[in-house]
């Protein structure tokens, strides 16, 4: 029982780090903002237990060059698929 928390510790540390890419949590808001700003939008579907998602947030989205590019060209959306309000997205995007 002690081994599992120790194994999860690095992943929990990664999850605590914030990203440099500024995410909105509303797809509708992102679509409207992207249209207003003449940008594309992308959705980062995630969960609290998704290790690759947490790694991307700690490493990929924290990259200064990538963050600047995303801010200039996209409106970023982050949707937690474990959230009960995300059921429509689970069904729509499988």
C-alpha positions as CSV (number, residue, x, y, z in Angstrom):
1,X,0.0,0.0,0.0
2,X,3.0,2.3,0.4
3,X,4.4,1.6,-3.0
4,X,1.5,2.9,-5.0
5,X,1.6,6.4,-3.5
6,X,5.4,6.5,-4.0
7,X,5.0,5.5,-7.6
8,X,2.4,8.2,-8.2
9,X,4.3,11.0,-6.5
10,X,6.2,12.2,-9.7
11,X,2.9,12.3,-11.7
12,X,1.2,14.3,-8.9
13,X,4.1,16.7,-9.0
14,X,3.7,17.2,-12.7
15,X,0.0,17.7,-12.3
16,X,0.6,20.5,-9.9
17,X,2.7,22.5,-12.4
18,X,0.9,25.2,-14.3
19,X,1.1,25.6,-18.1
20,X,2.2,28.6,-20.0
21,X,-0.5,28.1,-22.6
22,X,-3.6,30.0,-21.5
23,X,-6.6,27.6,-21.6
24,X,-10.3,28.4,-21.4
25,X,-12.7,25.8,-20.2
26,X,-15.6,26.6,-22.5
27,X,-15.7,25.3,-26.0
28,X,-18.5,27.7,-27.0
29,X,-16.5,30.7,-25.6
30,X,-13.4,29.5,-27.5
31,X,-15.2,29.2,-30.8
32,X,-16.7,32.7,-30.4
33,X,-13.3,34.2,-29.4
34,X,-11.5,32.4,-32.2
35,X,-14.0,33.8,-34.8
36,X,-13.7,37.3,-33.3
37,X,-9.9,37.1,-33.4
38,X,-9.6,35.3,-36.7
39,X,-7.8,32.3,-35.1
40,X,-8.3,28.6,-35.0
41,X,-9.0,26.8,-31.8
42,X,-7.9,23.5,-30.4
43,X,-9.2,21.3,-27.6
44,X,-7.0,19.5,-25.1
45,X,-9.1,16.8,-23.7
46,X,-7.7,15.6,-20.4
47,X,-8.5,13.8,-17.1
48,X,-6.8,14.0,-13.7
49,X,-5.6,10.4,-14.1
50,X,-4.2,10.7,-17.7
51,X,-0.4,10.5,-17.3
52,X,0.4,11.6,-21.0
53,X,-2.0,14.6,-20.5
54,X,-0.3,15.6,-17.4
55,X,3.1,15.2,-19.0
56,X,2.0,17.5,-21.9
57,X,0.7,20.1,-19.5
58,X,4.0,20.1,-17.6
59,X,6.3,19.9,-20.6
60,X,4.8,20.6,-24.0
61,X,2.4,23.4,-23.1
62,X,5.0,24.9,-20.8
63,X,7.5,25.4,-23.7
64,X,7.9,29.1,-24.2
65,X,8.2,28.9,-28.0
66,X,5.1,26.7,-28.3
67,X,3.1,28.8,-25.8
68,X,3.9,32.0,-27.8
69,X,2.8,30.3,-31.0
70,X,-0.4,29.0,-29.5
71,X,-1.3,32.4,-28.1
72,X,-0.7,34.0,-31.5
73,X,-2.6,31.6,-33.6
74,X,-5.1,29.6,-31.5
75,X,-7.6,29.8,-28.7
76,X,-6.8,26.9,-26.5
77,X,-9.5,24.9,-24.7
78,X,-9.0,22.4,-21.9
79,X,-11.8,20.0,-21.1
80,X,-11.7,17.6,-18.2
81,X,-13.6,14.5,-19.5
82,X,-14.2,13.4,-15.9
83,X,-16.3,16.5,-15.3
84,X,-20.0,15.6,-15.4
85,X,-20.5,18.6,-17.7
86,X,-18.3,17.0,-20.3
87,X,-20.6,14.1,-21.0
88,X,-21.6,15.6,-24.3
89,X,-18.0,15.8,-25.5
90,X,-17.3,12.2,-24.5
91,X,-20.3,11.1,-26.6
92,X,-19.6,13.5,-29.5
93,X,-15.8,12.9,-29.8
94,X,-15.6,9.3,-28.3
